[in-house]
Amino acid sequence: NELLKEFVAKLKDNLNDIQTAVNNNDCEQVYQKGHSLKGAASSLCIDKLAKFFEQLENKGKNQNLDGANDILAELFAACDKYLN
């Protein structure tokens, strides 16, 4: 329960960090954040979010951020229930 609270408490900042990295075309940062958050979401059994983070991780890994903003828009929408 504490891990979930911590994950949710940091979620908005983490999403904003990814958005900034995408805006700056920082593939390495998108990869690292995506990888880390995918693992955290998976550990907490939040599979829907884990899939979005995995998509971002792969975009960063492949050095191609095309479509990353679309994934982020879906991710922000999916996270609304956790953030509110």
Residue, then its C-alpha position, 0 to 999 in steps of 0.5 A: n500500500e505504501l508503494l502504491k501511495e508513493f508511486v501515485a504521489k510521484l506520478k504527475d512529476n514523472l509524467n511531466d519529466i517524460q513530456t519534457a524529455v519528449n519535447n527536448n527529443d531526449c531519447e535516453q531520458v524517455y527510455q530510462k523513465g519509461h523503463s523505470l516506471k514500467g517496472a514500478a507499474s508492473s510491480l503494482c499490477i497496474d498493467k494498463l499504465a505499464k503498457f504505456f510506459e513500455q511503449l515509451e521505453n521502446k520509443g526511447k530505446n529505438q531513438n524514435l520518438d514519433g508518436a510519443n506525444d500520442i502515447l503520453a496523451e493516452l497515459f495522462a488520460a489513463c492516470d487521471k483516475y490515480l491522480n484525482 
